[in-house]
Amino acid sequence: MSEDKKFLEVKNLKVEYTSEGKIVHAVNGVTFHLDRGRTIGLVGETGAGKTSIAKAILRILPNPGGKISDGEVYLEGEDILKRSERGMRKLRGRKISMIFQDPMTSLNPVKKVVDQIAEVIKTHNKKMSMAEATAEAIKMLGKVGIAENRAREYPHQFSGGMKQRVVIAMALACNPDLLLADEPTTALDVTIQAQVLDMINQLKEDYNTAMIMITHDLGVVAEVCDDVAVVYAGEIIEYGTKEEVFDNPTHPYTKGLFGAIPDINSHVKRLSPINGLPPDPSHLPKGCSFNPRCKYATEACRNGNIETVNVGGSHICKCCQLDKIRGGEK
């Protein structure tokens, strides 16, 4: 693989779902890349298509109903969308792992947690005995803060935070090169959330793991991400390093996300919410998908072909009204 190749490259990815005769356009031409050891945050409202992007990379879209209609996903130079299902099973767990949003639905309620992790390890290490796989599983649980004397308990005996630790241990059991984390801290209180994020950061550093963090929480992005992709209606509408996007949010939607965050240094009576609702993905608006909610929208936004503009450095934005926004016109 040539040196200019990225570890992960997603090009023009499109995902569709069929529901009650309607075609739902969940992901619409998403393109981004990721280097080893770095983390990209996919940020946006519920229903923006963030989880569909991750499931498409891992190729676990619901079947029937969901399909990748276009695009390429290169992992170390190989388009893994062309792999057979058997070939993908060899990648899942070893090269690519996923932390799902709800830990309870990710764990088998009738199997001890150590056995579930040992099964993952044994599947990808055929020559290893089950006793050896179990010993490795216990070590992995120790790394996420679960003592050996609790390893042989069942999922229902753990709190929500502890179950999430088990899911993280399972995802990292075979030292994957790419970790897909789908809102791993959403159901946790702020104290446990901070502990889990610290742990993910440490484990990522230990194994030089690349990570895609899916979240709607900009605080989580600030804590763990290197790069940020703002997703709206299945498109990346703003992209850059964390510093570029946080210091200079440019797209009206991104500005709206930051405007909805409470600021302890500002004395305001109300936050500034984004008016309206995300569009129906089976009937997306023409032009810019955000135009029905945007105060800067013009006829060009409603009917034109919206180009991506370079804001500076690696910072890009998909908007045709940047001059007006920068000028502060209302």
N, C-alpha and C positions, 0 to 999 in steps of 0.2 A: 504493500500500500504506500502510495507516495506521501511525502511529508505534508502536502497541502490538504490532504484528505482529513475530514473531520471524523471524530469517533462515531457520532450519530448525525445523519443528515436526513431530514424529512422534507420532501419536495412535492409541492402541489397536492397534498393529501386531501381527498374528498371522501366523506362517509355519508351514506344514506340509510334511512330506515323506512320500511314500508309498514304503515299502520292504517287499517281500515280503508285500504285502497288509496291512501294518500302517501306521497313520497316526502319524507321529512329530511331536509338538507341540514344535517347536524354539523358537518365539517366541510368548509368550502374553500379549498385551495390553500391549506396551511403549509408554510415553509419556514423551517428554522434549523439550526445546527447546534450541536453540543459537543464540547471537548471533554476528555477524561478529567475526572476530579472536580468538574464544575457542576453547578446546579442552576437550572432555569426554572423560573416560576411561571406557571400558566395561571393568569389572574382573570377573573370575570364573574358575572352573576351566575346563579344557578340556571342551567339550561344553555349555557354559552357554547358547549361542545368540548369542554376541557377533558372530561372523563372519556369521551368518545375518541379523542386523539390518543390517549394512553392505551385504551383497549385495542385500537387499530394497530398501534405499534406492536403490542403483544399478540395481536390477532386472536382476541377473545370476544369479538363482537357477537351478540346473540344471533343464533342461526336456527331457524330462518328469521328474517326480519331485518337484520343489519348486514351491510356489505361495504367494502371499500370500492368505490366506483372509479377512482383514479388516484394516481400518485405513486411515489416511490419512498421507501424507507431503507436507507443504507446504514448498516452496522458494520463498522470496520471495512467499508468498501463493498459489502455484499448487500444486494437488495433482498431483504428477508421476506418481502411480500411474495417473492417467487419461490420460497421454500415450500416443500410439502408439509402437511400437518405433522407427519412423523419427524421431519427435520425441525419444526418449530418446538416440538416437545423436548428436544434436546437442548434448545436455547432457554426455554422457560425454567426459571429456578436457578440455573447455572450462570447464564450470561445476562438474562433479564429477569428481574423479579418485580412484583407489585405489592404495595401495601394498600389494602382496600379501606374504604371509608368506615365501614362498620365492622369492628373486629369480631363481634359475636357471630355474624353470618359467614365469616371467613374461617371459623374454627369448627371442627366436628365435635358436637356436644357429648358424644359417647366414647371419645378417645382421650386418653391422657395427653396433656400438652407436649410432654417430652417425646411421646411416640409419634405425634404428628410431625414434629420437626425432624426426628430421626428418619421418618419415612422419606422426607424430601432429600436428606443427605444420602441415604442408601440408594435412592432412585438414580442419582447422578454419580454414584461411586459403587459400581457393581461389585468390585473386589472386596469392598469393606463388609465386615460382618455386622449383624444388627446390634451386637453388643458394642462394637466400635462406633457405630453411627449414634447409638444412644449416648455414649460418653461424649461425643462431639456436640450432640444436642444440649446436654447439660452444661457444657462449657459455653455454648452460645447463649443459653438462658442466663448464665452468670454474667455475661457481658452486658446484658440489658437490665441487670439488677434483680433477677429472680433467683433466689437461693435454691440449692440442690434439693433441700427437703420439701420444696413445693413443686418440683419438676413433675412428679407423678400424680398431680392433682388434675381435676377436670376443669374445663373452661368456666363452668358456672360457679366455681369456687374462687374466681378471681374478680377483682373490681374492673371497671371499664378501662382504667389506666393500665392495669396489669395485663389485661387481655390485649391491649394495643401493643404492649411490650413483647408479648408472645408472638403476635403477628409480625412485628419487626424482626424478631429473632428468626422466624421462619423464612422471611423474605431474604435475610442476609446470611442464611445458613451455609450457602455454597459460594459465598463471596462473589456475588454478581458484579458484572462490570457496569450495568445500568439498573438503577432503581427508580421505579415509577411509584410515587407516593401520592395517593388520592385523598386529599384532605385528612391526613392521619391524626390530626389533633382536634378536629371539629367537635367531637363529643366529649372532650376532656375539659376539666376546669383549668383555670389559668396557671395554677401552680404545677399541676401534672403536665400541662402543655409545655411549659418551659423546660421541664426535666426531659420530656420526650424529644423536643427539638435539640437540646444540648447533646442528647445521646445520639440522635441521627447525625448531627454534625461531627461528633467524635468518630463514629463508626465509618462515616464517609471518608474522613481524613485517614483513618487507619488503613482502609482498603483502596483508596484512590478511586472511589466509586463516582460515576456520573449520575446525576439525579434530575428527574423532572418532578417538581413539586406543584401539585394542583391545589389551588386554594382560592378563597375569596377574601382572605385576610391579609391585608398589606403589611401588618405587623409580622406575620410569619415570613413573608417575602423578605422583609428587612433583616430578619434573624438568620435565614439559611441560604438565600439565593445570591448568585453572582449576576445573573441576567434575568430580565423580565420580559414576558410576552403577554400583552393585554389582549384577551380574546373576547370578541363580541359577535354573536350570531354566526359562530363557526369560522370566523376570520381573525387573523392577528392584525389588529388595527394600530398597535404601537409596540415597538420592540427596541431594546437597548440594554446596556448594562444597568445594574440596579442604581448606580449613582446617576447615570444619564436620565433615567425615567423618573426617579424620585426628586432629583434637583430641578428637572425641567419637564414636568408632565405636559404633553402637547395636544393630544387629541381631546376633543370636548368630553368624550366618555371617560378618559383617564382623569381629566380634571375633575369630573363629577365624582369619581371614586375617591379621590383625595379630599374633595370638598365635603364628603359625607363622614369623614373621620373626626371624632371629637378632638379638640386641641385645648389642653389645659392652660395654655398661655393666651387664649383668645376669649373674650367675654361676649358671647353671642347667645341669643335666646333660643334659636333653632338652628339645627344643622341644615346643610344645603343638599337635599336629596336630588337624584336624577328623576325628572318628571317622566311619567309614562311607564310602560312595561316593555320588556324585550319582545321582538317581533315573533310571530308565529313561524316556526322554521319550515312549515309546509307552504307558506305564502310569504316569502321574504320580500321586502320592499325593493323597488328598482333603485339603481344607483347605490348610494351609501346606505347600509342597513340601519345606521343610527339616525338617519335624517328625520324620521318622525318625532324624535325626542330632542333634536338639536336646535338650539336657539340661533345658530349661525347658518342653518340650512338654506340653500338657494335652489333655483331650478337646476343648476348644474349638479348639485348633490342628489337631487331626486331622480335625475335621468341620465347623468353622465357616467362615464367609465372612470372610476376613482383610482388615481395612480398613487403609488407609494413614494413618499418624498423623504430624502435624507435630511435629517435635522442637524447632524453633526456627529462625527465619529461613527460608531455602530448604531446610533440612534435613528430609527426610521419611524414614519407615521403615515397612515393611509387616510389622508384628508386633503380636500381641495380648497379649504378655507383658512389655511395657516396664516396668511397675511392679515386677514380680518381678525383672527383670534389674537395674534400678536399685537395688533393695533388696539385691541380692547374695545372694539365696536360691539354694541349691544344689538 
